[in-house]
């Protein structure tokens, strides 16, 4: 039987990441970054990737990584979600890295992403679910032509992994393409349009299996980010309701609010179980049916819970929750954006029904 409880090593990793983020990603600092032209916190990314070696958790040691598993990466993502940290961890250290590992080529590029020296981004729209259709560009004489939209964290990527119409996945240096920011609800994970006009490209391998593996890992570990987000919003709401007084008593003492918080706590506990199960299944094999089911279950459940937790936090903080200075709006925007990232809850329910051969009603 699989043990989904956190190990001592995972708890130590959590404590170290939380300490680092408390120094780099405090709420006023993150809000200030969202108002600037450079929302990504590259200092925090350098500390995570270079200082702690976390960008290479999923990369085997013989390829320049840490040789850890998706369980450890999930713990990191829980803490990043808790801080709505504006760093490209999910997109580079998980999704792009998994795509490269599936290609089993370009060992140097894998090592560069694992060390944090370079940031990678898979040039597939953020809303595409594992196994879903994605847009490709035209390959001609070793160069790529076309336009791709809604590419997460493309603004800070050093290398883009681009699927082409010949079925190949290609590496393209970011300085060979044009990246145009798009309006994004989530200010801490901006998306962009990538335009390729004869960009030189290096073939990595077959796109379809690489993209499928990358998106499955992205969807599965996104649930851990959503868990961290939901845990923070619940804890912060409980803390606020204990301090806020009305009619000379703490607001949290009112029965109706107790019931809402108790229901939310149950949802978050269930989300933790689903997210941990997905991370554990991915750690034990990216291609088997068990992992596909675990990821679909986690994502079918995670999005509604994260959004509900953030909505409750915004509402129960009352007037202060509606201000730009309070960070709860960042959590609601991240939760809403995550709810369509790597497939909607509905798409994952459909995938789950198909995987376990459950007929539609």
PyMOL commands that set and color helices and strands:
alter all, ss='L'
color gray80, all
select helices_A, chain A and resi 8-24+27-34+42-51+54-56+61-63+70-82+89-103+107-115+154-156+174-176+207-243+251-253+255-283+289-316+318-321+328-338+345-355
alter helices_A, ss='H'
color red, helices_A
select strands_A, chain A and resi 120-122+138-140+143-152+159-163+168-173+178-181+191-200+202-206+245-246+249-250
alter strands_A, ss='S'
color yellow, strands_A
deselect
rebuild
show_as cartoon
